[in-house]
Amino acid sequence: MLEIGMRHAVEMTVTDEVTAAKAGSGALMVFGTPYMVALMENAALTLMAPHLPAGKGSVGTAMNITHSAPTPVGMKVRAEAEVVNLSANGKIVDFKVAAYDECGLIGEGTHQRAVIDNERFMAKANGKLQK
């Protein structure tokens, strides 16, 4: 069962494949903001996953972050997610998220995820192909 205060962290090493230049979000060979956002989302996703019933998953619905410091290729980065609010029906989970490199904070903000029924969600998505 998810509870306020639960935390989870994930980490990776910055490679050429996760730079701003590779993402097209910038021209420099530094950790790209889209990849930092994805790492933050992954921390929240992997925190939630073991607490969901079979057939349920979660999707990101909101992200509000700052990316305040550059990280060079070769340095480790870590993203952390902490549950800060659960909706009354348990379907919406709010997180505080932050990312760090070996020198300190590089980004922070908030993230929201919604609990979904995987099969129903995919049917809705795939239904768009019929239009």
Buried (B, 14 or more C-beta within 10 A) or exposed (E): EBEEEBEBBBBBEBEEEBBBEBBEBBEEBBBBBBBBBBBBBBBBBEBBEEBBEEEBBBEBEEBEBEBEBBBEBEBEBBBBBBBBEBEEEEEBBBBBBBBBBEEEEBBBBBBBBBBBEBEEBEEEEEEEEEE
